[in-house]
Amino acid sequence: MKIELVDTYNRGIAYQEMIMLKSWDYCDLSRYILLQTQYVSPNLVSSAVANTFWFPSTEVAIGDTIIIYTKSGKAYSNLTDPNNRVFYFFWNLNKTILNSKKDCITLQEVNDWVTSHYIP
């Protein structure tokens, strides 16, 4: 993957809970999804997903940082130096999601998908 899940921070703390990612190559974030699930054992996560965050189409470069807050807000980015940006996204949830030691975030790369037919 071109994106690394660095860590989660401020777990269970309202308005501060966040996930940090790092870009190791040029890519479009719309190819990535975050899933909230739980550990079943130290090396196994549940397939039951409580919340999903699918990134909007956003081009990132090598060394860029991506921060996702679980709180509400509007996405933006800042230039941190001439070569790197920090992108801020908001899951827009009305509660924290990392409240127990078993709660975890999974990052998945999605290279292809099919959508059901639109019904007007």
Buried (B, 14 or more C-beta within 10 A) or exposed (E): EBBEBBEBBBBBEEEEBBBBBBBEEEBEBEBBBBBBBBBEEEEEBBEEEEBEBBBEEBEBEEBBBBBBBBBEEEEEBEEEEEEBBBBBBBBEBEEBBBEEEEBBBEBEEEEEEEEEEEEE
